[in-house]
Amino acid sequence: MVNPVETDIEELLLREQSRANTDFLIEVLSVKSELFSKFWKIMMRNQDPVSRRSAWVVDCFTENHPEYLDNKIEELSFHLPDFKTDGLKRHSMRMLSRSKLPEDNLGILVDISFRWLQSPVESVAVKMYCVVILERVTQIYPEFKSELRDIIEIQLNEATPGFKSIARKVLKRLQA
């Protein structure tokens, strides 16, 4: 049976891909925060484009309301390897980069972060969030420092200015 509220949210998500529509849906969510679970469920379906657009709303909403991610980090980390679209990966990694690291699924997060960081097809934004997450992991597991440092240094040769900026900052902190 189709949930009418979820269907309405999907229709709104599919109406258009724009910052204005995303901002409108963030405002809806701010007023009716009980709808967060509906947006989350749509995001986790991993169906493009609706999941990607829902991820954008969830990502922006949780910037100001991080508590909504508190019990979602393990689930998000677990499903990362299944995500195929850049937008879903980017928004998920962005949320994870500013959240408490998962305990049960930290291995999945570390593995996917190293894989995506080294992948020639991943976007710069996804790679940058991988660097941020992996740097946080090295604070718990310092044995990953040298691997992260080596991968970043290899990437620097052909990196964009944005990646170089964050990479140099992280390299400096890893040396300390």
N, C-alpha and C positions, 0 to 999 in steps of 0.2 A: 504494500500500500504506500502510495506517495504522500509525503507530508506536505500539506499546502503551504506552510510557512517556508519550508526549505525550497519549494518550487518557486515561491515569490522571490526569495533571496537570489536564487539562480537566475531568474529573469532579470533582476536588477543588475546582477554581476555581468550578464551577457549583453545588457543594453548597449554598452559601449566601453571600450578600454580607454579611459582617460583619467587624468588626475582629478578632474572635477567629479566624475562618477565615484571614484575611490573615496574622495573626501566626503561626498554625500553619504556613502555607506558607512564610513567611519563615524559620521555624526549620528546616523541611525543606530549604530552599535553603542555609541556613547549614551544615547537616550534609553535604549532597550538592550542593556548589557546581557540580558538573559538569552539573547540571540547569538552570543559568542559561540556556543556549542554547535549551532547550525553552520556558521561560517567555518568553524574548525572541521566539522564533518565533511563539508564540501571540499575544503582544501586537502584533506587526507584521502579523498577518493582518487587523487592523482589522475584527473581527467582534464586534459587541456581543451579549451582555455579556461574553463570555469574554476578549476582548482588553483591555477596560477593567479587569477584575479582575486579569488578569495584569500589567497596567501598574502597578496599585497595589502588587503584590508586588515587582515589579522596582524601582519607585521607592523603596520602604521599604528593601529589601535593599541597594541601592546607596548609601544614606545612609551606611552603615557600611563598605561595600565599593565605593568609587567607581571603583576600578581596573577593575571589570567593564564600565564604560561607555567606557573609553578608546578602544576600537576600534569603538564603536557610534554615536558622535555624528554622524558624517557620514550614516549610514543613517537615523538618527532625524530629523535635520534635513530630509533629502530627502523623507521620507514625511509630514511635518507637514501639508502642504496636503490630503492625502487623509483625514485624521482627521476624523470627523464628531461623535463623542460628546464631551461636556464632560469626562468623566472621563479619556478617553484624551488629550485635549488638555492638560488640567490636569497630569496626571502626567508627560507628555512635557516640557512646558515647565518643570515643577519640576526634572526631571532636568537639562535643558539649562541652567537658571539657575545650577546649581552645578557645571557641567562646563566644561572648556576649550571655547571657541567653535570651531565647525567652520571649516575653511579652505576646502574645496571648495564647501560648501553654505551659506556664510555669507549669500549673497544671498537664498537661499530663506528662511532663518531671519529675516533682517531684514524681508523683504517680508511674511511671514506675521505677524510680531510687530506691525508697524505696522497691518496689516489687522485683526487680532483686537483690538488696542487700541482702534481706532476703531469697531468693530462694536457696534451696539446690542443684539445678541443674545448676545454672549459673556459668560460668567460673570465675576464680579469676580476670582476666583482666577486665571483664565486671563489676564485683563488685567494683574493685578499681576505675574505672572511675565514678561509681555511687557515691562513697564516695567523690571524688573530686568535682563533680557537686553539691551534696547535701551540702557540706561545703560552697560552693559559695552561695547557696540559703539561708543558715543561716545568711549570711551577710545582706541579704535583709529582711528575716523573721526569727528573732532570736528565735521565738517560736518553731522552728524545732530542735533547738540545743539539747534539752534533748532526744528527740526521736532518733536522729542520734547517739548521744553518747551511748544510751542504746543498740541500734542495733549493733554498732561497738564493744562494750564490749562483747556482747554475741558471736559475730563472732570470737573474738580473741582466744578463747580456742582451736579451731580446724583450725586456719588459717595457710596459707602458710607464709614463711618468708617475701615474697614481700608484702602481704596484711598486715601483722603485722607492717612492716616498715611504710607504708603510714598511717595505722590506728593510730599508736601511735603519729605520727606527727599531724594528724588532731585532735585527742583527746586533745593534748597539746594546740593547737590553740583554740579549742572549750572551754577550761577551762579559757582562758584569757579574 
